[in-house]
Amino acid sequence: MSLKLITPPIAKPLHLNTVKQHLRVDLNDDDSLMGIYFDEAIGGAYNMTQRQLVAARWRYDLDSFPCRIDVPLGPLVQVVSINYTDANGVEQTVPATDYETDHSDGSWTHIVHAIDKPWPATKAMKNAVRIVLDAGYVAPLEADSAADTIKLTGWKQLVVNDVLRLTNSGGELPKPLKQATDYYVQTVVTPGVYKLAATAGGAAIDITDNGAGLNFAGQLSLNDGLGEIPGGILSWLLLTVETRYSYRGGLINTPGSIVTKNPFIDCILDPYKVAVV
């Protein structure tokens, strides 16, 4: 089995302004260096938790169909497709109606076949089953104040009255949109482009500017019900960048000139680890 990144996220989980604010740095001289440390921190967070922060597309390959497919990545947004090579060596697609996903344990997502729709037989070969999926806590949001629309990248297709929760890093959300507030899809303009309303069935919101910094949207019904990247993960990212930037290495000097690793940072990620079953 193997897990491969197909389409990486188009945005980082925090704006550089937020990182610099945490570091209390006003100058731009070390922006590139901070970016390197931040990229390292993002990779470290994924390796420790197997969680995708900003929406991305992955492919999960298996040699055959198990009874239950445990997706070693979270949080799952959608299964895009399941293809397989049948016993005759012909590529086939499993209809979306023949399987379903289960998030009931809060960490892993399981893909199971529908009742009376067993998994098909596959050719005895490596990577006979190929699953394409989208994962992430949030999707990047781009506003168009002239059209009063928002555009989400890397997220599943939404329908009218789907609920979104918006967040921002390093700036402000498009006015008058606010954080920690539920908004409803009012109109599906085109795939991925929507108008929002403050209430289900309400009037479209007049968006007066495009916002600043990084804007994101998530859904409360997905991703452990958060609709945003957990604060503990964001804190870990900032603390990790701080350690790398402040000490420029993996070790730090503590009182008494003792060289050691910061013993506190990694514990922040413990609640978000996906346990392998």
matplotlib code that plots the C-alpha trace (Angstrom):
import matplotlib.pyplot as plt

x = [0.0, 1.1, -0.1, 0.8, 0.1, -1.4, -2.4, -0.7, -2.5, -2.4, -2.0, -0.2, -2.2, -0.9, 0.1, 3.7, 2.4, 1.0, 4.3, 6.2, 3.7, 4.4, 8.2, 7.9, 9.8, 9.0, 11.7, 11.5, 15.2, 14.5, 11.2, 12.8, 14.4, 11.1, 9.4, 11.8, 11.3, 7.5, 7.5, 9.5, 7.0, 4.1, 5.7, 6.5, 2.9, 1.7, 4.3, 3.3, -0.4, -1.2, -3.6, -3.8, -4.3, -5.2, -7.2, -5.1, -5.8, -4.2, -4.1, -4.2, -3.1, -3.8, -3.0, -6.6, -9.8, -9.9, -13.3, -12.9, -10.6, -8.9, -7.8, -4.4, -5.0, -7.4, -9.6, -11.4, -13.4, -14.5, -13.7, -13.3, -13.0, -12.2, -10.6, -9.3, -7.8, -10.2, -9.3, -9.1, -6.6, -9.2, -9.5, -12.8, -14.5, -16.5, -19.8, -20.1, -23.4, -21.5, -19.6, -19.8, -17.6, -17.7, -16.3, -17.9, -14.7, -13.6, -10.1, -10.0, -12.2, -13.3, -14.6, -16.9, -18.9, -22.6, -25.0, -25.3, -22.5, -19.3, -15.9, -15.1, -12.3, -9.0, -6.0, -3.2, -0.8, 0.7, -1.6, -4.6, -6.9, -6.5, -8.4, -8.4, -9.5, -9.6, -8.5, -8.0, -9.5, -10.1, -10.1, -8.6, -11.3, -11.1, -13.7, -15.0, -16.6, -17.9, -19.9, -20.6, -19.2, -16.6, -14.5, -13.2, -10.3, -9.8, -13.2, -16.1, -19.0, -21.5, -25.2, -27.7, -28.0, -24.7, -23.1, -19.6, -17.3, -14.8, -11.3, -8.5, -4.7, -2.6, -5.4, -9.2, -12.0, -13.9, -16.4, -18.9, -18.0, -16.9, -15.0, -16.8, -20.0, -22.1, -22.9, -25.1, -24.7, -27.3, -26.5, -24.2, -22.9, -20.5, -18.7, -16.7, -18.2, -21.0, -23.0, -23.5, -26.4, -26.6, -29.5, -30.8, -32.9, -31.9, -30.7, -27.2, -24.7, -23.3, -19.5, -17.8, -14.1, -11.9, -10.3, -6.6, -4.2, -5.2, -8.9, -10.3, -13.6, -14.5, -17.6, -18.8, -20.3, -16.8, -13.4, -14.3, -17.0, -14.5, -14.8, -11.3, -7.7, -7.4, -5.7, -3.4, -1.9, -1.5, 0.2, 2.6, 3.5, 4.3, 6.3, 8.2, 9.1, 10.1, 12.5, 14.0, 14.3, 15.5, 18.1, 18.8, 19.1, 17.4, 19.1, 18.8, 21.0, 19.2, 20.4, 23.7, 24.8, 23.0, 22.3, 18.9, 15.8, 12.8, 10.7, 7.4, 6.5, 5.7, 3.2, 0.8, 0.2, -0.7, -4.5, -4.4, -2.5, -4.5, -4.1, -3.4, -6.0]
y = [0.0, 3.6, 7.1, 9.7, 13.5, 14.4, 18.0, 19.9, 22.7, 26.1, 27.9, 27.4, 27.1, 30.4, 33.7, 34.8, 37.9, 35.7, 33.8, 37.1, 38.5, 35.4, 35.9, 39.6, 40.4, 43.6, 43.5, 41.5, 40.4, 36.9, 36.2, 33.5, 31.8, 31.8, 30.3, 27.4, 26.7, 27.0, 24.5, 22.2, 22.6, 21.9, 18.7, 17.7, 18.2, 16.0, 13.3, 13.2, 13.3, 12.1, 15.0, 17.3, 20.9, 22.8, 20.8, 18.7, 15.7, 12.3, 8.8, 5.7, 2.5, -1.0, -4.4, -5.7, -4.8, -5.5, -5.8, -2.4, 0.3, 2.3, 5.6, 6.5, 10.2, 12.7, 14.6, 13.2, 15.6, 13.2, 10.1, 11.3, 7.9, 4.3, 2.5, -1.1, -3.6, -6.5, -10.2, -9.8, -6.9, -4.3, -1.0, -0.5, 2.2, 1.3, 3.2, 5.8, 4.1, 0.8, 2.2, 4.6, 6.3, 6.1, 8.8, 7.4, 6.9, 10.5, 9.8, 7.4, 7.3, 3.9, 3.1, 0.1, -1.5, -1.0, -3.8, -6.4, -4.7, -6.6, -5.4, -6.8, -9.3, -7.8, -8.9, -10.2, -7.3, -4.4, -1.3, -3.1, -0.7, 3.1, 5.5, 9.3, 11.4, 15.0, 15.7, 18.8, 20.8, 23.9, 25.1, 28.4, 31.0, 33.7, 36.5, 38.5, 41.6, 42.7, 39.5, 38.9, 35.4, 33.2, 30.5, 27.4, 25.4, 21.7, 21.2, 19.0, 20.4, 22.2, 22.6, 25.2, 25.6, 23.8, 25.5, 27.0, 28.3, 30.9, 31.8, 34.2, 34.4, 37.5, 39.9, 40.2, 38.2, 39.9, 42.4, 41.9, 38.2, 37.2, 34.4, 31.8, 32.5, 30.1, 31.0, 29.2, 28.5, 30.7, 30.1, 27.7, 30.0, 27.5, 24.5, 25.8, 29.3, 30.4, 33.2, 33.1, 34.0, 34.7, 32.3, 29.2, 30.5, 34.1, 36.9, 36.8, 38.7, 41.9, 41.4, 44.8, 43.9, 40.9, 40.7, 40.4, 37.7, 34.1, 33.2, 29.7, 27.9, 24.6, 22.7, 21.9, 18.6, 17.4, 17.2, 16.3, 19.0, 21.9, 23.7, 25.1, 23.9, 23.0, 25.7, 23.2, 22.3, 26.0, 26.6, 23.7, 25.2, 28.6, 27.2, 24.9, 27.8, 29.9, 27.2, 26.7, 30.5, 31.4, 28.7, 27.9, 24.2, 21.2, 21.7, 24.5, 25.8, 25.7, 27.4, 25.8, 25.5, 22.1, 21.3, 19.6, 19.4, 21.5, 18.9, 20.6, 21.3, 17.9, 17.1, 19.7, 17.3, 14.3, 14.8, 14.9, 11.7, 9.2, 5.8, 3.0, 0.2]
z = [0.0, -0.6, -0.1, -2.6, -2.7, -6.1, -5.7, -2.8, -1.0, -2.6, 0.7, 4.0, 7.2, 8.6, 7.0, 7.3, 9.1, 11.9, 12.2, 12.4, 15.0, 17.2, 16.8, 17.5, 14.2, 12.3, 9.6, 6.4, 6.3, 7.5, 5.6, 3.4, 6.4, 8.3, 5.3, 5.3, 9.0, 8.5, 5.7, 7.9, 10.7, 8.4, 7.2, 10.8, 11.9, 9.1, 9.8, 13.5, 13.1, 9.5, 9.3, 6.3, 7.4, 4.2, 1.5, -0.8, -3.1, -2.4, -3.9, -1.7, -3.5, -2.2, -3.7, -3.2, -1.4, 2.3, 4.0, 5.4, 4.0, 6.7, 5.2, 6.8, 6.5, 7.9, 8.0, 4.9, 2.8, 0.1, -1.8, -5.4, -7.1, -6.5, -9.5, -9.7, -12.2, -12.5, -12.7, -16.5, -16.3, -17.3, -15.3, -13.7, -11.5, -8.4, -8.5, -5.7, -4.7, -4.0, -1.0, 1.9, 4.4, 8.2, 10.5, 13.7, 15.7, 15.3, 14.0, 11.2, 8.2, 7.0, 3.5, 3.5, 0.7, 0.7, 1.7, -1.0, -2.9, -2.0, -3.2, -6.7, -7.4, -8.5, -10.5, -8.4, -8.8, -7.0, -6.5, -8.1, -6.1, -6.5, -4.3, -5.0, -2.1, -0.8, 2.7, 4.9, 7.8, 5.6, 2.0, 0.8, 0.2, -2.4, -2.4, -5.4, -3.9, -7.4, -7.8, -4.0, -4.3, -2.6, -4.3, -2.5, -3.8, -3.1, -1.4, -2.3, -4.2, -1.9, -2.3, -1.2, 2.6, 3.3, 6.3, 6.3, 9.1, 8.1, 9.5, 8.6, 9.2, 8.9, 7.8, 7.8, 6.3, 3.4, 5.0, 6.5, 7.0, 10.5, 12.2, 14.4, 12.5, 10.5, 6.9, 4.5, 0.8, -0.8, -4.5, -6.3, -9.1, -10.6, -9.2, -6.2, -6.5, -4.1, -2.7, 1.1, 3.3, 7.1, 7.5, 5.7, 2.7, 3.4, 1.1, -0.4, 1.6, 0.0, 0.2, 0.2, -0.1, -0.9, 2.6, 3.4, 4.5, 4.1, 4.2, 4.8, 5.0, 6.6, 7.5, 11.0, 9.7, 8.7, 10.2, 13.8, 13.7, 14.0, 10.7, 11.3, 11.9, 15.6, 17.7, 19.2, 15.8, 14.9, 18.3, 17.7, 14.3, 15.8, 18.7, 16.3, 14.0, 17.1, 18.3, 14.8, 14.3, 17.7, 18.1, 14.5, 15.2, 16.8, 20.2, 22.6, 25.5, 28.8, 32.1, 33.1, 29.5, 29.1, 25.5, 25.1, 23.0, 24.0, 25.9, 25.7, 22.1, 20.7, 23.5, 22.0, 19.0, 21.1, 21.0, 17.2, 16.4, 14.3, 16.0, 13.6, 14.1]

ax = plt.figure().add_subplot(projection="3d")
ax.plot(x, y, z, "-o")
ax.set_aspect("equal")
plt.show()
